[in-house]
Amino acid sequence: MPTTDTTTAPLSFTTPKKDQKNTPSPITFDWDGRTVTARCPKKAMWARLATCAAPGSSDAEKAYAFGVFGDVCLSGADAAWLESRLRDLDDDLDYEDVSKVINTLIETWSPDVNRAFAAMGSEAPGPNRAQRRTKKA
């Protein structure tokens, strides 16, 4: 029967300071007349965004990527602007338009993100999902 040793200290974790040299710069662009700035998500959120936006992802995964993009990459004001446009039935902005923006940003940030993951001995999750699945098979 397992026992608990009450003489040991409780678990404790400290997050080390990260090296920011491979962090991609924010990208400012015009989106239908509005100046929008997108920040590249940190690695944990990159894994969610890039994997869910990748070709071969389910519709549910791609919809999740929209949320990650708005919540993590955009300022509160830009995220609210995007959300209001997506909810407006009379606005032409739709799924394929936002997907194009997200995928272009992912492609732009990928070289720096790949270097950041490589520096920690890992491969960046990303739009090459089909290739990664083929490698594992």
C-alpha positions, 0 to 999 in steps of 0.5 A: 500500500503506497504511503505519503512521506510527510517529511518532504517539502511540497512540490514547487516549480519556478518558471525560468526566464526565457531567451527572447532572441527568437521571438518574432516581432509583431506584424502591423498590417492593413485589414480592410482599412483598419491598422491591426497589429498581431503578436506571435504567440508564445510556444505553448499557444503557437502549438494550439494555433498552428496545429489547429489552423493546419491543412487537414485540421477539422472544422472544429480545430480551425474554429478553435484557431480563430479563438486562439488568434483573437485572444492571444495574437490581437489586442483587446480592441482588435479582437473585439473589432474582428469578433463584431465583424464575424457576428455581423451577418451583413459584413462580407468578412468570413471564415476564408478571409480570416483563415487567409490572414492567420495562415499568412501570419503563421507562414511569416512567423514560422522561421523564427518559431522553428528556430525557437523550438529547435533551440529547445530540441523540439520540432515546432507544431505547424502547418506541415501537419500532414507531413508530420503524420506521414513521418510517424506512419 
